[in-house]
Amino acid sequence: MLFFLNGLKSSKLIHNAGVYGVANVAVAGVPFLMLPVLTRYLDNESYGMIGMFSLCTSIFSILVGFSSHGSLLVRNGNYGKPGMVSYISSMLLVLLFGTLALLVLTFMFSDYLSELVKVPSTWIYIAVLVATSNYLTLILLTYWQCIQKPIFFGFTKVGQGLIDFALSLILVLLFCFSWQGRLIGISSASLFIAIVSSYVMLKCGFFKVKLQKTFMIEILRFGLPLIPHSVAAMGLSISNQFMITQQLGVGITGVYIVALQLGMIIGILVKAFNQSYSPWVMKCLSKKNKITSEKLVKIIYFYFISISILAAIVSFLYIKFLPYWVGEQFHQAIKIGIYIVFGNAFTGMYYMVANFIFYKKRTELLSISTSIISVVSVIIGWNLIKQYGVVGAGIAFLLGQFLMFISTWILAQFCYPMPWVKSLKIIHFNKI
């Protein structure tokens, strides 16, 4: 076991995961770091507004880019530098078409959307702009992953996090802008980094648009079937916000948003590891030999155990110290946050097995599975919220992520059989 841990510590995989982790903390960790201040300066309803705006940008980010960025990871190394430039140019065209289509839909249904999410229509349009900015930056970040440049990835994310953090605090504390100040901080950081990313991509030649029909078809063939999956997967996380808003009011949604931010530590870590793990595992799978398969399974099992232990430790620390971290009116969020922590641990397990499906390009099967689980989770969530209030939303999140993980694991075995049972019997980490 010790030999295995030392090997991981010195590996490039863990080194890169550490860099990605710091980068993700810089952006995703901003809401958590601001909790001691914002939970004392903003009320529950203001937090609800912030959460619903973030929800809109998350959904719009899926739609504007057709969830196509993952295709770049799968195709990494298959085209060479000129081919990759053409491929990314095609992705940017897809982003342009997606943005225009979403703007038309937003114009047609802005009043309805505003009423649904309880956010002014002006901010709905801003959410579209932020979503496009985020996805444009995501394309560059995915490129950094493909060529294994985690430092560049880190600088981009850290820059966005610092701008968001500083501007939000200045506007909320000094200028008393309430929830609007927080949203201006989020939007300004996204737009600025998108401009910088555009400049970098211009220098790399990615804006030399040469329409490649083959690439466009491949990008859409990969991404379009993933849209239902991405929306459904996000629905597992955000449908509770809609249901809380409808059943309990936007003020209680604010409590749930704080709980999500409390539970994001595990979410940040598992996402960071997967950003390093995904390109690495794609190369391992291309070797297609028995030794590689058994080694992968052992690493994944070790990961399952590690993330479960880490979730338990984080939950214990939350109970002890978080009452001093958040304002008194949000203390109920601590209990809910523990459910979110373990739910995010299952999300990390899902990442590990979903890569096998992405490798086989069976995204349509993943979409069907995720959509079914999402519908089941919404039904469970609606009833749990009705019976237990906002705490029921936390329980529903945990159950939804667990079901997502188990169903994806079964599907991964169907798409790409791995020696899960055999490796479980012979695991000796000191022999890896």
Long-range contacts (C-beta under 8 A, 24 or more apart in sequence): 1-429, 1-430, 2-430, 3-429, 3-430, 3-432, 4-302, 4-429, 4-430, 4-432, 5-429, 7-432, 12-148, 13-276, 13-277, 13-280, 14-276, 15-150, 16-148, 16-150, 16-275, 16-276, 17-272, 17-273, 17-275, 17-276, 17-277, 18-272, 19-150, 19-151, 19-153, 19-154, 19-276, 20-150, 20-153, 20-154, 20-271, 20-272, 20-273, 20-275, 20-276, 21-268, 21-269, 21-272, 21-273, 22-154, 22-158, 23-150, 23-153, 23-154, 23-156, 23-157, 23-158, 23-272, 24-157, 24-268, 24-271, 24-272, 24-275, 25-161, 25-268, 26-154, 26-157, 26-158, 26-160, 26-161, 26-162, 27-157, 27-158, 27-160, 27-161, 27-164, 28-264, 28-267, 28-268, 28-271, 29-161, 29-264, 29-265, 29-268, 30-161, 30-164, 30-165, 30-168, 31-261, 31-264, 32-261, 32-262, 32-264, 32-265, 33-165, 34-165, 34-168, 34-169, 35-258, 35-261, 35-262, 35-325, 35-326, 35-330, 36-325, 36-326, 37-169, 37-172, 37-173, 38-172, 38-182, 39-258, 39-326, 39-327, 39-329, 39-330, 40-327, 41-172, 41-173, 42-172, 42-178, 42-179, 42-182, 42-254, 43-251, 43-254, 43-329, 44-251, 44-252, 44-253, 44-254, 44-255, 44-329, 44-330, 45-250, 45-251, 45-254, 46-178, 46-179, 46-182, 46-254, 47-179, 47-253, 47-254, 47-255, 47-257, 47-258, 47-330, 48-118, 48-245, 48-249, 48-250, 48-251, 48-252, 48-253, 48-254, 48-257, 49-118, 49-119, 49-179, 49-183, 49-250, 50-179, 50-182, 50-183, 50-254, 50-257, 51-241, 51-253, 51-254, 51-256, 51-257, 51-260, 52-117, 52-118, 52-119, 52-241, 52-245, 52-250, 52-253, 53-117, 53-119, 53-123, 53-127, 53-183, 53-186, 54-186, 55-117, 55-238, 55-241, 55-242, 56-113, 56-117, 56-119, 56-123, 56-124, 56-127, 56-131, 57-127, 57-130, 57-131, 57-134, 57-186, 58-131, 58-234, 58-238, 59-131, 59-231, 59-234, 59-238, 60-102, 60-127, 60-128, 60-130, 60-131, 60-132, 61-131, 61-134, 61-135, 61-138, 62-227, 62-230, 62-231, 62-234, 63-98, 63-102, 63-131, 63-227, 64-95, 64-98, 64-99, 64-102, 64-128, 64-131, 64-132, 64-135, 65-91, 65-94, 65-95, 65-98, 65-135, 65-138, 65-139, 65-223, 66-94, 66-98, 66-219, 66-220, 66-223, 66-224, 66-226, 66-227, 67-223, 67-226, 67-227, 67-229, 67-230, 68-94, 68-219, 68-220, 68-222, 68-223, 68-226, 69-135, 69-138, 69-139, 69-142, 70-142, 70-222, 70-223, 70-226, 70-358, 71-218, 71-219, 71-222, 71-223, 72-139, 72-142, 72-143, 72-146, 73-142, 73-145, 73-146, 73-278, 73-279, 73-282, 73-358, 74-222, 74-282, 74-358, 74-359, 74-361, 75-218, 76-146, 76-279, 76-282, 77-146, 77-283, 84-143, 84-146, 85-204, 85-205, 85-206, 85-208, 86-210, 86-212, 86-215, 87-212, 87-215, 87-219, 88-139, 88-143, 88-201, 88-206, 89-206, 89-207, 89-208, 89-209, 89-210, 89-212, 90-211, 90-212, 90-215, 90-216, 90-219, 91-139, 91-219, 92-136, 92-139, 92-201, 92-206, 92-207, 92-209, 93-209, 93-211, 93-216, 94-216, 94-219, 94-220, 94-223, 95-132, 95-135, 95-136, 95-139, 99-128, 99-132, 102-128, 102-131, 103-128, 116-242, 117-242, 117-245, 118-245, 118-250, 123-183, 126-183, 126-187, 129-187, 129-191, 130-186, 130-187, 130-190, 130-191, 132-194, 133-190, 133-191, 133-193, 133-194, 134-190, 134-194, 136-194, 136-197, 136-198, 137-190, 137-193, 137-194, 137-197, 139-197, 139-201, 140-197, 140-200, 140-201, 143-204, 145-275, 145-278, 145-279, 146-279, 148-279, 150-276, 153-275, 156-193, 156-196, 156-197, 159-193, 159-196, 160-189, 160-190, 160-192, 160-193, 161-189, 163-188, 163-189, 163-192, 163-193, 164-188, 164-189, 222-361, 222-363, 225-363, 225-364, 225-366, 225-367, 226-363, 226-366, 226-367, 227-367, 228-367, 228-368, 228-370, 228-371, 229-363, 229-366, 229-367, 229-369, 229-370, 229-371, 232-367, 232-370, 232-371, 232-373, 232-374, 233-370, 233-374, 233-404, 235-374, 235-377, 235-378, 236-373, 236-374, 236-377, 236-397, 236-400, 236-401, 236-404, 237-397, 237-400, 239-374, 239-377, 239-378, 239-381, 240-381, 240-385, 240-393, 240-396, 240-397, 243-378, 243-381, 243-382, 243-385, 243-393, 244-385, 244-390, 244-393, 247-382, 247-385, 247-386, 248-385, 248-389, 248-390, 252-389, 252-390, 254-330, 255-330, 255-332, 255-333, 255-336, 255-390, 256-333, 256-336, 256-390, 256-393, 256-394, 258-326, 258-330, 258-333, 258-337, 259-333, 259-334, 259-336, 259-337, 259-339, 259-340, 259-390, 259-394, 260-337, 260-340, 262-318, 262-322, 262-326, 262-333, 262-334, 262-336, 262-337, 262-340, 262-341, 263-337, 263-338, 263-339, 263-340, 263-341, 263-343, 263-344, 264-340, 264-344, 265-314, 265-341, 266-307, 266-310, 266-311, 266-314, 266-341, 266-344, 266-345, 266-348, 267-344, 267-347, 269-307, 269-310, 269-348, 270-307, 270-344, 270-345, 270-347, 270-348, 270-351, 271-348, 271-351, 273-303, 273-348, 273-351, 274-348, 274-351, 274-352, 274-355, 277-351, 277-352, 277-355, 278-355, 278-358, 281-355, 281-359, 282-355, 282-359, 285-355, 285-356, 285-359, 285-416, 290-419, 293-418, 293-419, 294-419, 294-422, 294-423, 295-432, 296-418, 297-418, 297-419, 297-420, 297-423, 297-424, 298-423, 298-427, 298-429, 298-432, 299-432, 300-352, 300-353, 301-423, 301-424, 301-427, 302-429, 303-348, 303-349, 303-352, 304-349, 304-352, 307-345, 307-348, 307-349, 308-345, 310-345, 311-341, 311-342, 311-344, 311-345, 314-341, 315-341, 315-342, 332-390, 332-391, 335-391, 335-394, 336-390, 336-391, 336-393, 336-394, 337-394, 338-394, 339-391, 339-394, 339-395, 339-397, 339-398, 340-394, 340-397, 340-398, 342-398, 343-394, 343-397, 343-398, 343-400, 343-401, 343-402, 344-401, 346-398, 346-401, 346-402, 346-404, 346-405, 347-401, 347-404, 347-405, 349-405, 349-409, 350-401, 350-404, 350-405, 350-408, 350-409, 353-405, 353-408, 353-409, 353-412, 354-408, 354-412, 356-412, 356-415, 356-416, 356-418, 357-408, 357-411, 357-412, 357-415, 357-416, 359-416, 360-415, 360-416, 362-411, 362-415, 365-411, 365-414, 365-415, 366-408, 366-411, 369-407, 369-408, 369-411, 370-404, 370-407, 370-408, 372-407, 373-400, 373-403, 373-404, 373-407, 374-400, 376-403, 377-403
